[in-house]
Amino acid sequence: MFKIGRVSLLRLMRIAAFVTLGPACVLFVFIILNKMDINDGLSAIFVLYIFFLVFLYPSIDNTLALNNYVKALAQNKHIKPPELGFINTVEELTDSLNTLRYSWDEKQVQLQNAVAENKIIVEILPDALIMLDNDLNIIRSNSSARHLFGHRLGERNFEEVFSNIPNLTRAVRQVAEGLQEGIDLEFSSKGTLNRDIRAQIKRYMSTSKDGGGILVSMHDLTELKQMRRMRADFVANASHEIKTPLASILGFIETLQGPAKGDIQAHEKFLAIMEQQGNRMKRLINDLLSLSRIEASTTVPTDVVDLAAILAEAKRNNQWMADEKNIDILYTEIKEEIPIIADRPQITQVFNNLIENAIKYSDKKSQIFVTLKRTKEILPELKGRAEEAIIVSVKDLGKGIDKNHLPRLTERFYRTDDARQSTTGGSGLGLSIVKHILNRHHGKLDITSELGEGSTFSVYLPIAIVD
């Protein structure tokens, strides 16, 4: 179909004929009444028709341009406003459409930003969120949910994914069927997940064709319950550790005030035992205070200290204890400095504790080996801040520790059965103190042991970059 610009010629001719029809009727009346010559009348009608063709074309072209522009806006297409002809009879409409277009664009940007912000907020929420449609198919989940439940999430059915937790799937089904508006429940997921979780299940409404769906929010209670158990165990263990020497002291006081009141020999013996038990309580309280201070330290150490000097000091501090048992501490002192960023008293305490433990759990006339090894293996969190690290190992030739005990050795008050029955007099907090100090210094503790062959405690620390 032939077009002039955006206007088809046939359409333009029909519109011009329709507009010319009124004046043409008047001219025909004049011709019939002999008021006008027929040739003049037909000429006038033709001239009017041509005039309207020319005059109406810009208006029709502009109107079609605006019509196409509005259609494009309705389809959410971003196009420039049309360039209208010089005879613009729809100028106000054009301005209004442009204003509407800019308003729509602004609203759309705001809506897109709001949607993006909501997605980010939902994604970073610490609680696991899972959205379901009315058929209980998973339509969306956040990073916490994917981290907690892994690859099992996706466009799958909720009841299929969580088939091993029947009380959860049953609660979701009840909300979906409208039997309850919302349900809160706690459940334990055994097996590979092995977590304690509190779930909140609610129906949400939306303007979509489905009308909404089910929202399942899950909060991981595992660490909270572990902390509660650890707190209860800590109180129980601390009470036991203090109660035992205290009961012994009170018992001896009662004996000294009663049957052994005038027995000088018993006085000396019992006072020595009371002193020993008092020192045991003192060590326990000092270790508790030390652990509390370390846990309260949130700042990262900034001082550069010499690890070689600290090891030499730790050896000297414990030499008297080794001499009492005729134990040799084999350590070749290093003349060159080994710079580390550390809190010197705390790192000294680490090696004091490890060497002291090695002496306590070694037989008489035994040996303890303190060795150093440089490594280029850097922990991921230290890349860029350290180029190499030092591994200090303290090895004894004692009875060794069963492998079942190794993962729990750094827990507060944890001791192996043999250690509890021994007379070493430790507080059970030494390795816990070591672990917390090394955590503050971006280090780590590795423990290996073989029954009958001894144990090795290896400390990993980053070497400072010194300009």
GUKOL-27266 format. One record per residue (C-alpha): residue number from 1; x, y, z; residue in one letter. Coordinates in Angstrom, 3 decimals, always signed. Layout:
NUM	X	Y	Z	a
...
***
This chain:
1	+0.000	+0.000	+0.000	m
2	+1.412	+3.342	-1.091	f
3	+2.254	+5.630	+1.848	k
4	+3.203	+9.235	+2.247	i
5	+5.404	+9.211	+5.359	g
6	+3.460	+7.234	+7.961	r
7	+0.046	+7.845	+6.312	v
8	-1.367	+5.519	+3.682	s
9	-2.599	+7.440	+0.619	l
10	-5.983	+5.664	+0.563	l
11	-6.638	+6.541	+4.191	r
12	-5.666	+10.163	+3.630	l
13	-7.990	+10.379	+0.621	m
14	-10.928	+8.912	+2.578	r
15	-10.458	+11.355	+5.439	i
16	-10.110	+14.326	+3.045	a
17	-13.272	+13.206	+1.173	a
18	-15.169	+12.925	+4.442	f
19	-14.127	+16.419	+5.523	v
20	-14.917	+17.842	+2.048	t
21	-18.377	+16.264	+2.045	l
22	-20.025	+19.079	+4.069	g
23	-18.885	+22.031	+1.928	p
24	-19.530	+19.966	-1.245	a
25	-23.175	+19.454	-0.226	c
26	-23.602	+23.221	+0.175	v
27	-22.086	+23.840	-3.263	l
28	-24.372	+21.213	-4.833	f
29	-27.370	+23.040	-3.371	v
30	-26.140	+26.286	-4.935	f
31	-25.718	+24.507	-8.297	i
32	-29.235	+22.982	-8.127	i
33	-30.732	+26.410	-7.288	l
34	-28.846	+27.913	-10.247	n
35	-26.955	+30.147	-7.862	k
36	-23.620	+28.802	-9.171	m
37	-22.348	+27.474	-12.437	d
38	-21.843	+23.703	-12.384	i
39	-18.250	+23.948	-13.658	n
40	-17.410	+26.536	-11.035	d
41	-19.058	+24.404	-8.359	g
42	-17.180	+21.222	-9.328	l
43	-13.926	+23.190	-9.539	s
44	-14.563	+24.591	-6.048	a
45	-15.250	+21.088	-4.669	i
46	-11.995	+19.791	-6.257	f
47	-10.004	+22.697	-4.859	v
48	-11.485	+22.058	-1.385	l
49	-10.600	+18.367	-1.631	y
50	-6.982	+19.139	-2.578	i
51	-6.788	+21.732	+0.200	f
52	-7.984	+19.235	+2.821	f
53	-5.559	+16.582	+1.507	l
54	-2.661	+18.967	+2.029	v
55	-3.939	+20.452	+5.291	f
56	-4.909	+17.172	+6.978	l
57	-1.753	+15.239	+6.106	y
58	+0.510	+16.724	+8.878	p
59	-2.154	+16.273	+11.557	s
60	-2.838	+12.650	+10.564	i
61	+0.901	+11.933	+10.337	d
62	+1.495	+13.431	+13.806	n
63	-1.436	+11.497	+15.244	t
64	-0.120	+8.200	+13.837	l
65	+3.354	+8.976	+15.190	a
66	+1.909	+9.562	+18.669	l
67	-0.173	+6.398	+18.356	n
68	+2.925	+4.320	+17.575	n
69	+4.789	+6.028	+20.431	y
70	+2.014	+5.161	+22.929	v
71	+1.996	+1.529	+21.709	k
72	+5.766	+1.347	+22.217	a
73	+5.413	+2.742	+25.762	l
74	+2.704	+0.186	+26.502	a
75	+5.153	-2.544	+25.461	q
76	+7.814	-1.064	+27.790	n
77	+10.070	-0.143	+24.879	k
78	+12.508	+2.695	+25.442	h
79	+12.345	+4.867	+22.314	i
80	+12.783	+8.561	+21.680	k
81	+9.692	+10.775	+21.394	p
82	+8.579	+11.131	+17.729	p
83	+9.629	+14.119	+15.661	e
84	+6.332	+15.788	+14.671	l
85	+5.607	+17.887	+11.596	g
86	+5.751	+21.668	+11.534	f
87	+1.948	+21.891	+11.733	i
88	+1.559	+20.368	+15.197	n
89	-2.115	+20.375	+16.102	t
90	-1.523	+17.941	+19.046	v
91	+1.221	+19.885	+20.812	e
92	-0.357	+19.683	+24.266	e
93	-0.982	+15.948	+23.887	l
94	+2.624	+15.491	+22.808	t
95	+3.903	+17.331	+25.892	d
96	+1.623	+15.307	+28.159	s
97	+2.819	+12.016	+26.647	l
98	+6.461	+13.049	+27.052	n
99	+5.828	+13.969	+30.687	t
100	+4.067	+10.632	+31.199	l
101	+6.946	+8.808	+29.536	r
102	+9.568	+10.457	+31.801	y
103	+7.391	+9.733	+34.834	s
104	+7.077	+6.078	+33.823	w
105	+10.831	+5.803	+33.318	d
106	+11.490	+7.301	+36.738	e
107	+8.959	+5.014	+38.408	k
108	+10.390	+2.007	+36.600	q
109	+13.921	+2.831	+37.740	v
110	+12.672	+3.266	+41.309	q
111	+10.832	-0.057	+41.102	l
112	+13.861	-1.840	+39.681	q
113	+16.079	-0.375	+42.411	n
114	+13.575	-1.402	+45.091	a
115	+13.390	-4.942	+43.693	v
116	+17.207	-5.164	+43.518	a
117	+17.547	-3.847	+47.087	e
118	+14.954	-6.325	+48.350	n
119	+16.751	-9.168	+46.586	k
120	+20.045	-8.137	+48.208	i
121	+18.420	-7.834	+51.647	i
122	+16.755	-11.236	+51.327	v
123	+19.970	-12.754	+49.979	e
124	+22.161	-11.586	+52.885	i
125	+19.701	-12.352	+55.684	l
126	+21.285	-14.717	+58.224	p
127	+18.126	-16.841	+58.370	d
128	+17.365	-19.341	+55.623	a
129	+14.345	-18.274	+53.517	l
130	+12.508	-20.548	+51.085	i
131	+9.528	-19.389	+48.992	m
132	+7.028	-21.969	+47.722	l
133	+4.135	-21.779	+45.309	d
134	+0.740	-23.246	+46.170	n
135	+1.886	-26.665	+44.902	d
136	+4.823	-26.517	+47.362	l
137	+7.399	-26.174	+44.594	n
138	+10.486	-24.181	+45.589	i
139	+10.528	-20.963	+43.552	i
140	+13.208	-19.029	+45.409	r
141	+15.772	-19.391	+48.211	s
142	+18.467	-17.154	+49.689	n
143	+22.170	-17.820	+50.202	s
144	+21.695	-18.896	+53.838	s
145	+19.227	-21.583	+52.733	a
146	+21.560	-22.782	+49.987	r
147	+24.490	-22.820	+52.409	h
148	+22.488	-24.783	+54.971	l
149	+20.841	-27.298	+52.647	f
150	+23.229	-27.198	+49.692	g
151	+22.510	-28.595	+46.246	h
152	+19.215	-30.096	+47.349	r
153	+17.475	-26.764	+46.767	l
154	+16.330	-25.707	+43.324	g
155	+13.172	-25.907	+41.307	e
156	+12.044	-29.000	+43.190	r
157	+9.152	-29.920	+45.415	n
158	+9.604	-28.974	+49.066	f
159	+8.139	-32.239	+50.346	e
160	+10.576	-34.181	+48.190	e
161	+13.619	-32.211	+49.357	v
162	+12.698	-32.405	+53.056	f
163	+11.138	-35.870	+53.052	s
164	+13.441	-36.873	+55.943	n
165	+11.824	-34.211	+58.198	i
166	+8.152	-35.259	+58.267	p
167	+7.036	-32.812	+60.972	n
168	+8.315	-29.888	+58.831	l
169	+6.637	-31.057	+55.596	t
170	+3.426	-31.798	+57.513	r
171	+3.372	-28.253	+58.962	a
172	+3.968	-26.718	+55.508	v
173	+1.130	-28.800	+54.055	r
174	-1.248	-27.628	+56.812	q
175	-0.504	-23.962	+56.058	v
176	-0.840	-24.563	+52.311	a
177	-4.263	-26.175	+52.788	e
178	-5.440	-23.269	+54.943	g
179	-5.773	-25.358	+58.111	l
180	-3.543	-22.859	+59.941	q
181	-2.392	-19.335	+59.110	e
182	+1.114	-19.932	+60.389	g
183	+3.135	-22.486	+62.347	i
184	+6.294	-22.183	+64.459	d
185	+8.210	-25.363	+65.247	l
186	+11.659	-26.628	+66.201	e
187	+13.212	-29.722	+64.718	f
188	+16.520	-31.541	+64.609	s
189	+17.900	-32.661	+61.294	s
190	+20.069	-35.725	+61.750	k
191	+22.478	-37.337	+59.330	g
192	+24.908	-35.232	+57.320	t
193	+23.224	-31.932	+58.289	l
194	+22.845	-32.582	+62.020	n
195	+21.460	-29.164	+62.957	r
196	+18.899	-27.799	+65.429	d
197	+16.532	-25.448	+63.582	i
198	+13.520	-23.281	+64.405	r
199	+11.149	-22.851	+61.459	a
200	+8.399	-20.263	+60.898	q
201	+5.875	-21.097	+58.188	i
202	+3.455	-18.444	+56.912	k
203	+1.317	-17.782	+53.860	r
204	+2.101	-14.643	+51.860	y
205	-0.227	-12.855	+49.437	m
206	+0.722	-11.289	+46.098	s
207	-0.932	-9.754	+43.038	t
208	+0.319	-12.538	+40.759	s
209	-2.083	-14.946	+39.128	k
210	-1.298	-17.553	+41.799	d
211	-2.310	-15.119	+44.519	g
212	+0.689	-15.878	+46.739	g
213	+2.357	-18.914	+48.275	g
214	+4.182	-20.184	+51.370	i
215	+7.210	-18.601	+53.060	l
216	+9.418	-20.861	+55.196	v
217	+11.938	-19.083	+57.439	s
218	+14.512	-21.205	+59.281	m
219	+16.847	-20.044	+62.038	h
220	+19.833	-22.244	+62.930	d
221	+19.869	-22.835	+66.700	l
222	+22.820	-25.243	+66.675	t
223	+25.524	-22.798	+67.797	e
224	+23.231	-21.219	+70.398	l
225	+22.441	-24.625	+71.919	k
226	+26.117	-25.590	+71.788	q
227	+27.023	-22.368	+73.603	m
228	+24.396	-23.092	+76.239	r
229	+25.745	-26.600	+76.696	r
230	+29.327	-25.278	+76.823	m
231	+28.307	-22.656	+79.391	r
232	+26.609	-25.297	+81.527	a
233	+29.621	-27.617	+81.167	d
234	+31.974	-24.750	+81.979	f
235	+30.118	-23.873	+85.183	v
236	+29.930	-27.536	+86.189	a
237	+33.624	-28.162	+85.455	n
238	+34.806	-24.948	+87.093	a
239	+32.720	-25.731	+90.169	s
240	+34.153	-29.250	+90.286	h
241	+37.752	-28.082	+89.835	e
242	+37.399	-25.521	+92.640	i
243	+35.289	-27.772	+94.855	k
244	+37.828	-30.627	+94.896	t
245	+40.839	-28.750	+96.385	p
246	+38.526	-26.649	+98.560	l
247	+36.942	-29.769	+100.056	a
248	+40.434	-31.159	+100.658	s
249	+41.551	-27.977	+102.441	i
250	+38.407	-27.833	+104.580	l
251	+38.832	-31.518	+105.456	g
252	+42.402	-31.004	+106.625	f
253	+41.414	-27.904	+108.623	i
254	+38.736	-29.960	+110.363	e
255	+41.301	-32.687	+111.111	t
256	+43.832	-30.186	+112.431	l
257	+41.169	-28.669	+114.669	q
258	+40.119	-32.119	+115.914	g
259	+42.035	-35.397	+116.137	p
260	+45.414	-33.969	+114.974	a
261	+45.199	-30.798	+117.035	k
262	+48.408	-31.413	+118.970	g
263	+50.242	-33.552	+116.393	d
264	+53.145	-31.459	+115.061	i
265	+54.089	-34.078	+112.471	q
266	+50.501	-34.167	+111.130	a
267	+50.443	-30.367	+111.089	h
268	+53.475	-30.214	+108.794	e
269	+52.160	-32.958	+106.507	k
270	+48.637	-31.551	+106.245	f
271	+49.823	-27.950	+105.807	l
272	+52.034	-29.038	+102.906	a
273	+49.054	-30.751	+101.238	i
274	+46.859	-27.701	+101.940	m
275	+49.486	-25.469	+100.342	e
276	+49.543	-27.754	+97.302	q
277	+45.743	-27.647	+96.993	q
278	+45.713	-23.880	+97.535	g
279	+48.268	-23.425	+94.737	n
280	+46.075	-25.634	+92.542	r
281	+43.118	-23.299	+93.159	m
282	+45.349	-20.282	+92.530	k
283	+46.515	-21.717	+89.171	r
284	+42.906	-22.452	+88.201	l
285	+41.737	-18.914	+89.036	i
286	+44.737	-17.355	+87.250	n
287	+44.031	-19.471	+84.154	d
288	+40.343	-18.525	+84.218	l
289	+41.235	-14.834	+84.441	l
290	+43.835	-15.226	+81.698	s
291	+41.349	-16.978	+79.393	l
292	+38.756	-14.286	+80.086	s
293	+41.228	-11.511	+79.201	r
294	+42.273	-13.263	+75.989	i
295	+38.670	-13.791	+74.875	e
296	+37.936	-10.116	+75.614	a
297	+40.876	-8.974	+73.429	s
298	+39.329	-7.896	+70.132	t
299	+42.232	-5.828	+68.783	t
300	+44.830	-7.399	+66.504	v
301	+48.442	-7.222	+67.817	p
302	+50.661	-4.667	+66.065	t
303	+54.078	-5.099	+67.749	d
304	+56.888	-6.855	+65.873	v
305	+58.689	-9.248	+68.233	v
306	+61.452	-11.836	+67.859	d
307	+60.097	-15.388	+68.037	l
308	+63.586	-16.855	+68.552	a
309	+64.008	-14.782	+71.724	a
310	+60.547	-15.829	+72.963	i
311	+61.383	-19.537	+72.505	l
312	+64.674	-19.096	+74.343	a
313	+62.809	-17.381	+77.199	e
314	+60.167	-20.144	+77.344	a
315	+62.936	-22.775	+77.551	k
316	+64.612	-20.907	+80.414	r
317	+61.273	-20.498	+82.241	n
318	+60.681	-24.262	+82.278	n
319	+64.256	-25.500	+82.662	q
320	+63.917	-25.958	+86.454	w
321	+60.913	-28.249	+85.990	m
322	+62.801	-30.294	+83.374	a
323	+65.836	-30.539	+85.678	d
324	+63.661	-32.016	+88.472	e
325	+62.777	-34.930	+86.156	k
326	+66.179	-35.097	+84.425	n
327	+64.551	-34.219	+81.112	i
328	+66.608	-32.699	+78.309	d
329	+64.968	-29.903	+76.277	i
330	+66.673	-30.199	+72.911	l
331	+66.476	-26.835	+71.198	y
332	+69.183	-25.163	+69.145	t
333	+68.872	-21.457	+69.776	e
334	+68.699	-19.423	+66.582	i
335	+70.892	-16.336	+66.385	k
336	+68.949	-14.679	+63.575	e
337	+65.707	-12.909	+64.399	e
338	+62.347	-14.372	+63.400	i
339	+60.004	-11.364	+63.287	p
340	+56.337	-11.945	+64.003	i
341	+53.508	-9.507	+64.744	i
342	+52.415	-10.530	+68.219	a
343	+51.500	-9.725	+71.781	d
344	+54.770	-10.853	+73.377	r
345	+53.389	-11.926	+76.793	p
346	+50.641	-13.968	+75.137	q
347	+52.926	-15.761	+72.656	i
348	+55.367	-16.425	+75.508	t
349	+52.468	-17.974	+77.427	q
350	+51.706	-20.238	+74.433	v
351	+55.184	-21.801	+74.441	f
352	+55.378	-21.826	+78.245	n
353	+52.181	-23.899	+78.314	n
354	+53.300	-26.294	+75.556	l
355	+56.773	-26.918	+77.022	i
356	+55.325	-27.238	+80.546	e
357	+52.772	-29.801	+79.312	n
358	+55.499	-31.740	+77.503	a
359	+57.512	-31.924	+80.736	i
360	+54.476	-32.931	+82.832	k
361	+53.497	-35.803	+80.567	y
362	+57.034	-37.078	+79.904	s
363	+58.751	-39.805	+81.892	d
364	+61.856	-39.066	+83.923	k
365	+65.162	-39.001	+82.039	k
366	+63.298	-38.362	+78.808	s
367	+63.738	-35.803	+76.045	q
368	+61.679	-32.943	+74.587	i
369	+62.349	-31.620	+71.092	f
370	+61.618	-28.009	+70.088	v
371	+62.032	-27.506	+66.351	t
372	+61.394	-24.687	+63.873	l
373	+60.491	-24.908	+60.199	k
374	+59.822	-22.152	+57.684	r
375	+57.040	-22.651	+55.135	t
376	+55.667	-20.793	+52.120	k
377	+52.190	-22.200	+52.747	e
378	+50.070	-19.227	+53.805	i
379	+46.557	-19.435	+55.209	l
380	+43.985	-17.913	+52.787	p
381	+43.089	-15.078	+55.173	e
382	+46.772	-14.051	+55.428	l
383	+47.532	-13.762	+51.709	k
384	+48.894	-10.304	+50.983	g
385	+49.855	-9.746	+54.636	r
386	+52.508	-12.471	+54.949	a
387	+54.841	-14.203	+52.501	e
388	+55.921	-17.096	+54.701	e
389	+55.204	-18.648	+58.079	a
390	+57.038	-20.451	+60.861	i
391	+56.007	-23.776	+62.371	i
392	+57.258	-24.409	+65.917	v
393	+56.844	-28.018	+67.086	s
394	+57.114	-29.235	+70.673	v
395	+57.471	-33.024	+70.760	k
396	+57.560	-35.259	+73.830	d
397	+58.238	-39.002	+74.190	l
398	+55.449	-39.655	+76.681	g
399	+52.604	-42.172	+76.612	k
400	+50.817	-40.442	+73.763	g
401	+47.135	-39.577	+73.413	i
402	+44.394	-41.677	+71.881	d
403	+43.238	-40.222	+68.544	k
404	+39.645	-40.051	+69.836	n
405	+40.713	-37.346	+72.303	h
406	+42.670	-35.123	+69.880	l
407	+39.733	-33.067	+68.477	p
408	+38.615	-32.066	+71.992	r
409	+41.951	-31.340	+73.652	l
410	+41.531	-27.557	+73.296	t
411	+38.129	-27.524	+75.010	e
412	+37.941	-25.956	+78.452	r
413	+38.642	-28.470	+81.278	f
414	+38.889	-31.359	+78.833	y
415	+41.311	-34.032	+79.945	r
416	+41.901	-37.602	+78.907	t
417	+41.041	-40.213	+81.538	d
418	+44.733	-40.859	+82.228	d
419	+45.339	-37.160	+82.749	a
420	+42.479	-36.875	+85.243	r
421	+43.895	-39.724	+87.290	q
422	+47.408	-38.316	+87.210	s
423	+48.940	-35.982	+89.751	t
424	+50.091	-33.341	+87.278	t
425	+47.799	-30.756	+88.860	g
426	+46.914	-28.916	+85.681	g
427	+43.789	-26.764	+85.442	s
428	+42.584	-28.236	+82.146	g
429	+42.637	-24.764	+80.571	l
430	+46.178	-24.608	+79.162	g
431	+45.449	-25.754	+75.613	l
432	+42.237	-23.731	+75.495	s
433	+44.312	-20.644	+76.328	i
434	+46.807	-21.592	+73.601	v
435	+44.037	-21.954	+71.009	k
436	+42.446	-18.580	+71.819	h
437	+45.817	-16.773	+71.748	i
438	+46.683	-18.281	+68.361	l
439	+43.260	-17.350	+66.984	n
440	+43.954	-13.735	+67.909	r
441	+47.335	-13.944	+66.133	h
442	+45.967	-15.561	+62.926	h
443	+47.796	-18.744	+63.838	g
444	+46.705	-22.310	+64.428	k
445	+47.561	-25.339	+66.565	l
446	+48.006	-28.829	+65.119	d
447	+48.213	-31.891	+67.378	i
448	+49.462	-35.328	+66.405	t
449	+50.041	-38.268	+68.699	s
450	+50.767	-41.988	+68.716	e
451	+50.122	-44.152	+71.760	l
452	+53.411	-45.253	+73.274	g
453	+55.451	-42.872	+71.119	e
454	+54.523	-39.397	+72.368	g
455	+52.787	-36.279	+71.101	s
456	+53.689	-33.311	+68.910	t
457	+52.098	-29.875	+69.292	f
458	+52.811	-27.676	+66.270	s
459	+52.189	-23.914	+66.283	v
460	+51.750	-22.096	+62.970	y
461	+52.449	-18.339	+62.959	l
462	+52.875	-15.898	+60.021	p
463	+56.271	-14.202	+59.727	i
464	+56.015	-10.427	+59.657	a
465	+57.043	-8.509	+56.534	i
466	+59.722	-6.072	+57.774	v
467	+60.729	-3.159	+55.521	d
***
